[in-house]
Amino acid sequence: MSYGKKVWIFPDAELPPVGANLIPGHESVIITNVGDQVANIKFTLLYTDKEPVSFTTQVEARRVRCLRTNKACDFGQFTAAFEEQYAIMLESDVPVVAQYGRAEPRTVNFYTTPGYCE
């Protein structure tokens, strides 16, 4: 039995700036691969005022991976800019479960969302 979907979309991405008490904001995409094969992941970032960009990564079999959008080791040259509105599309060659999380220090909130999947 396989769990997950191959396409996930997170329409409300934004790296929040430093907020109350100098708490840094952050956001991440968490991918769980419960299958027996490596998941080859293609990310496409869609912006309000510029062309989309894409990059690839992998999630090993039976593993979870948390990708921080402001870390070059995770998002490469496409790291998120503070307060830039964009959307994230994740496409995998095997089913995965994906979730988006954001620490919002301007209002001292943290939330996650599973996004839209097919």
HELIX and SHEET records of a PDB file:
HELIX    1   1 ALA A   20  LEU A   22  5                                   3    
HELIX    2   2 ALA A   72  PHE A   75  1                                   4    
HELIX    3   3 GLY A   76  PHE A   78  5                                   3    
SHEET    1   A 5 VAL A  53  VAL A  59  0                                        
SHEET    2   A 5 ALA A  39  TYR A  47 -1                                        
SHEET    3   A 5 TYR A  86  GLU A 104 -1                                        
SHEET    4   A 5 LYS A   5  ALA A  13 -1                                        
SHEET    5   A 5 TYR A 116  CYS A 117 -1                                        
SHEET    1   B 5 VAL A  53  VAL A  59  0                                        
SHEET    2   B 5 ALA A  39  TYR A  47 -1                                        
SHEET    3   B 5 TYR A  86  GLU A 104 -1                                        
SHEET    4   B 5 HIS A  26  ASN A  33 -1                                        
SHEET    5   B 5 ARG A  63  ARG A  68 -1                                        
SHEET    1   C 4 VAL A  53  VAL A  59  0                                        
SHEET    2   C 4 ALA A  39  TYR A  47 -1                                        
SHEET    3   C 4 TYR A  86  GLU A 104 -1                                        
SHEET    4   C 4 ASN A 109  THR A 113 -1                                        
END                                                                             
